[in-house]
Amino acid sequence: MALDELKSAIPDYAKDLKLNLGSVIGNSDLPRQQLWGTVLATAIASRSPHVLRELAPEAEANLSPEAFKAAKSAAAIMSMNNVFYRTRHLLSDDEYGSMRAGLRMNVIGNPGVDKVDFELWSFAVSAINGCGMCLDSHEQVLRKAGVDREVVQEAFKIASVVQAVAVTLDAEAVLA
């Protein structure tokens, strides 16, 4: 199991991450598609080849081809949107907020999977990329769709652990 291999690669000083990785994935109450789509999208967003290499095959085994593609799409589109909207938000000139974005985002309207799942994955990627506007926007869509706060929190717990594992393993690779 790739998850076990990934956990075994985590150094002793980061034992909490090893335990948390097993917990957020192995003990999650999320439905399989939501869980593994979140794992895949956040593994991509973490930018860690090691983490993605280990988690992608397991995600692919647990997702339909459509869901696997949609999770990758969520990571791709949110990589663009998180930079654009975070920058727009951080600029002190409010005029940028009234300007047309002019960026294609068709996949958000037609992701090829349940809209709630795609929104959850987009939210999780936004947590890694730190875009407050996107986090608020996707959280509001999820809540309006009847998604409980516990589910939303589960997504950002996964994002936080996957990101921490990625940072730790990438640092260890550089220091080796």
TORKELUM-62960 format. One record per residue (C-alpha): residue number from 1; residue in one letter; x, y, z. Coordinates in steps of 0.02 Angstrom, whole numbers, plus 50000, padded with zeros to 5 digits. Layout:
<n NUM, res A, xx X, yy Y, zz Z> $
...
END
This chain:
<n 1, res M, xx 50000, yy 50000, zz 50000> $
<n 2, res A, xx 50074, yy 50167, zz 49946> $
<n 3, res L, xx 50004, yy 50255, zz 50099> $
<n 4, res D, xx 50105, yy 50140, zz 50212> $
<n 5, res E, xx 50261, yy 50174, zz 50109> $
<n 6, res L, xx 50232, yy 50361, zz 50123> $
<n 7, res K, xx 50206, yy 50347, zz 50312> $
<n 8, res S, xx 50366, yy 50246, zz 50330> $
<n 9, res A, xx 50463, yy 50383, zz 50240> $
<n 10, res I, xx 50414, yy 50513, zz 50370> $
<n 11, res P, xx 50558, yy 50541, zz 50492> $
<n 12, res D, xx 50542, yy 50508, zz 50678> $
<n 13, res Y, xx 50543, yy 50693, zz 50722> $
<n 14, res A, xx 50379, yy 50709, zz 50624> $
<n 15, res K, xx 50291, yy 50560, zz 50705> $
<n 16, res D, xx 50135, yy 50665, zz 50730> $
<n 17, res L, xx 50122, yy 50686, zz 50541> $
<n 18, res K, xx 50136, yy 50498, zz 50516> $
<n 19, res L, xx 49995, yy 50469, zz 50640> $
<n 20, res N, xx 49890, yy 50609, zz 50567> $
<n 21, res L, xx 49913, yy 50548, zz 50389> $
<n 22, res G, xx 49850, yy 50376, zz 50438> $
<n 23, res S, xx 49707, yy 50453, zz 50533> $
<n 24, res V, xx 49643, yy 50581, zz 50408> $
<n 25, res I, xx 49645, yy 50454, zz 50267> $
<n 26, res G, xx 49619, yy 50289, zz 50356> $
<n 27, res N, xx 49486, yy 50346, zz 50480> $
<n 28, res S, xx 49395, yy 50474, zz 50375> $
<n 29, res D, xx 49205, yy 50476, zz 50375> $
<n 30, res L, xx 49203, yy 50555, zz 50202> $
<n 31, res P, xx 49130, yy 50450, zz 50061> $
<n 32, res R, xx 49267, yy 50366, zz 49959> $
<n 33, res Q, xx 49253, yy 50486, zz 49810> $
<n 34, res Q, xx 49261, yy 50641, zz 49920> $
<n 35, res L, xx 49406, yy 50571, zz 50020> $
<n 36, res W, xx 49516, yy 50514, zz 49877> $
<n 37, res G, xx 49476, yy 50664, zz 49768> $
<n 38, res T, xx 49529, yy 50775, zz 49912> $
<n 39, res V, xx 49687, yy 50672, zz 49938> $
<n 40, res L, xx 49733, yy 50681, zz 49753> $
<n 41, res A, xx 49694, yy 50866, zz 49731> $
<n 42, res T, xx 49794, yy 50913, zz 49886> $
<n 43, res A, xx 49938, yy 50799, zz 49838> $
<n 44, res I, xx 49948, yy 50891, zz 49673> $
<n 45, res A, xx 49933, yy 51060, zz 49760> $
<n 46, res S, xx 50073, yy 51013, zz 49880> $
<n 47, res R, xx 50193, yy 51013, zz 49731> $
<n 48, res S, xx 50287, yy 50866, zz 49804> $
<n 49, res P, xx 50336, yy 50734, zz 49677> $
<n 50, res H, xx 50362, yy 50607, zz 49817> $
<n 51, res V, xx 50191, yy 50633, zz 49894> $
<n 52, res L, xx 50102, yy 50634, zz 49726> $
<n 53, res R, xx 50195, yy 50479, zz 49666> $
<n 54, res E, xx 50140, yy 50383, zz 49820> $
<n 55, res L, xx 49960, yy 50443, zz 49835> $
<n 56, res A, xx 49905, yy 50457, zz 49653> $
<n 57, res P, xx 49898, yy 50270, zz 49616> $
<n 58, res E, xx 49794, yy 50238, zz 49771> $
<n 59, res A, xx 49680, yy 50382, zz 49726> $
<n 60, res E, xx 49662, yy 50314, zz 49551> $
<n 61, res A, xx 49615, yy 50143, zz 49621> $
<n 62, res N, xx 49480, yy 50223, zz 49730> $
<n 63, res L, xx 49407, yy 50344, zz 49603> $
<n 64, res S, xx 49315, yy 50324, zz 49439> $
<n 65, res P, xx 49413, yy 50390, zz 49289> $
<n 66, res E, xx 49294, yy 50540, zz 49286> $
<n 67, res A, xx 49325, yy 50579, zz 49470> $
<n 68, res F, xx 49514, yy 50557, zz 49451> $
<n 69, res K, xx 49512, yy 50681, zz 49306> $
<n 70, res A, xx 49398, yy 50802, zz 49401> $
<n 71, res A, xx 49512, yy 50802, zz 49554> $
<n 72, res K, xx 49659, yy 50844, zz 49442> $
<n 73, res S, xx 49552, yy 50979, zz 49362> $
<n 74, res A, xx 49511, yy 51053, zz 49532> $
<n 75, res A, xx 49697, yy 51063, zz 49573> $
<n 76, res A, xx 49734, yy 51142, zz 49404> $
<n 77, res I, xx 49598, yy 51274, zz 49401> $
<n 78, res M, xx 49622, yy 51321, zz 49583> $
<n 79, res S, xx 49809, yy 51343, zz 49554> $
<n 80, res M, xx 49761, yy 51483, zz 49436> $
<n 81, res N, xx 49613, yy 51551, zz 49534> $
<n 82, res N, xx 49703, yy 51552, zz 49701> $
<n 83, res V, xx 49843, yy 51662, zz 49632> $
<n 84, res F, xx 49723, yy 51776, zz 49539> $
<n 85, res Y, xx 49595, yy 51802, zz 49677> $
<n 86, res R, xx 49722, yy 51806, zz 49819> $
<n 87, res T, xx 49819, yy 51941, zz 49726> $
<n 88, res R, xx 49660, yy 52039, zz 49688> $
<n 89, res H, xx 49613, yy 52030, zz 49871> $
<n 90, res L, xx 49785, yy 52081, zz 49935> $
<n 91, res L, xx 49803, yy 52233, zz 49824> $
<n 92, res S, xx 49753, yy 52392, zz 49913> $
<n 93, res D, xx 49677, yy 52464, zz 49753> $
<n 94, res D, xx 49494, yy 52408, zz 49757> $
<n 95, res E, xx 49475, yy 52446, zz 49571> $
<n 96, res Y, xx 49548, yy 52274, zz 49531> $
<n 97, res G, xx 49398, yy 52194, zz 49615> $
<n 98, res S, xx 49280, yy 52274, zz 49490> $
<n 99, res M, xx 49380, yy 52224, zz 49336> $
<n 100, res R, xx 49330, yy 52076, zz 49230> $
<n 101, res A, xx 49441, yy 51925, zz 49263> $
<n 102, res G, xx 49441, yy 51868, zz 49082> $
<n 103, res L, xx 49500, yy 51694, zz 49130> $
<n 104, res R, xx 49416, yy 51533, zz 49074> $
<n 105, res M, xx 49347, yy 51428, zz 49217> $
<n 106, res N, xx 49223, yy 51317, zz 49126> $
<n 107, res V, xx 49271, yy 51162, zz 49225> $
<n 108, res I, xx 49193, yy 51237, zz 49381> $
<n 109, res G, xx 49023, yy 51240, zz 49297> $
<n 110, res N, xx 49041, yy 51066, zz 49223> $
<n 111, res P, xx 49170, yy 50964, zz 49320> $
<n 112, res G, xx 49108, yy 50793, zz 49265> $
<n 113, res V, xx 49068, yy 50740, zz 49445> $
<n 114, res D, xx 48948, yy 50793, zz 49581> $
<n 115, res K, xx 48966, yy 50981, zz 49606> $
<n 116, res V, xx 48984, yy 50962, zz 49795> $
<n 117, res D, xx 49134, yy 50846, zz 49774> $
<n 118, res F, xx 49219, yy 50966, zz 49654> $
<n 119, res E, xx 49185, yy 51113, zz 49771> $
<n 120, res L, xx 49259, yy 51015, zz 49917> $
<n 121, res W, xx 49417, yy 50976, zz 49817> $
<n 122, res S, xx 49430, yy 51158, zz 49761> $
<n 123, res F, xx 49411, yy 51213, zz 49942> $
<n 124, res A, xx 49550, yy 51095, zz 49999> $
<n 125, res V, xx 49669, yy 51156, zz 49864> $
<n 126, res S, xx 49628, yy 51336, zz 49914> $
<n 127, res A, xx 49675, yy 51293, zz 50093> $
<n 128, res I, xx 49848, yy 51240, zz 50036> $
<n 129, res N, xx 49867, yy 51391, zz 49923> $
<n 130, res G, xx 49803, yy 51511, zz 50056> $
<n 131, res C, xx 49672, yy 51607, zz 49958> $
<n 132, res G, xx 49547, yy 51677, zz 50082> $
<n 133, res M, xx 49426, yy 51735, zz 49949> $
<n 134, res C, xx 49420, yy 51562, zz 49870> $
<n 135, res L, xx 49405, yy 51477, zz 50039> $
<n 136, res D, xx 49256, yy 51586, zz 50084> $
<n 137, res S, xx 49175, yy 51565, zz 49914> $
<n 138, res H, xx 49189, yy 51375, zz 49909> $
<n 139, res E, xx 49142, yy 51355, zz 50092> $
<n 140, res Q, xx 48983, yy 51457, zz 50063> $
<n 141, res V, xx 48936, yy 51351, zz 49911> $
<n 142, res L, xx 48965, yy 51192, zz 50013> $
<n 143, res R, xx 48864, yy 51254, zz 50161> $
<n 144, res K, xx 48720, yy 51311, zz 50047> $
<n 145, res A, xx 48720, yy 51136, zz 49972> $
<n 146, res G, xx 48693, yy 51065, zz 50147> $
<n 147, res V, xx 48870, yy 51008, zz 50182> $
<n 148, res D, xx 48907, yy 51004, zz 50368> $
<n 149, res R, xx 49050, yy 51101, zz 50444> $
<n 150, res E, xx 49128, yy 50936, zz 50498> $
<n 151, res V, xx 49145, yy 50885, zz 50315> $
<n 152, res V, xx 49222, yy 51053, zz 50270> $
<n 153, res Q, xx 49343, yy 51036, zz 50415> $
<n 154, res E, xx 49387, yy 50859, zz 50362> $
<n 155, res A, xx 49441, yy 50929, zz 50193> $
<n 156, res F, xx 49557, yy 51058, zz 50268> $
<n 157, res K, xx 49624, yy 50932, zz 50393> $
<n 158, res I, xx 49674, yy 50822, zz 50245> $
<n 159, res A, xx 49749, yy 50973, zz 50156> $
<n 160, res S, xx 49850, yy 51023, zz 50309> $
<n 161, res V, xx 49920, yy 50849, zz 50338> $
<n 162, res V, xx 49960, yy 50815, zz 50155> $
<n 163, res Q, xx 50047, yy 50984, zz 50143> $
<n 164, res A, xx 50146, yy 50955, zz 50303> $
<n 165, res V, xx 50201, yy 50782, zz 50244> $
<n 166, res A, xx 50254, yy 50857, zz 50077> $
<n 167, res V, xx 50356, yy 50995, zz 50158> $
<n 168, res T, xx 50440, yy 50873, zz 50277> $
<n 169, res L, xx 50484, yy 50742, zz 50146> $
<n 170, res D, xx 50544, yy 50872, zz 50021> $
<n 171, res A, xx 50654, yy 50950, zz 50156> $
<n 172, res E, xx 50725, yy 50779, zz 50200> $
<n 173, res A, xx 50764, yy 50746, zz 50017> $
<n 174, res V, xx 50860, yy 50908, zz 50004> $
<n 175, res L, xx 50953, yy 50878, zz 50168> $
<n 176, res A, xx 50999, yy 50697, zz 50126> $
END
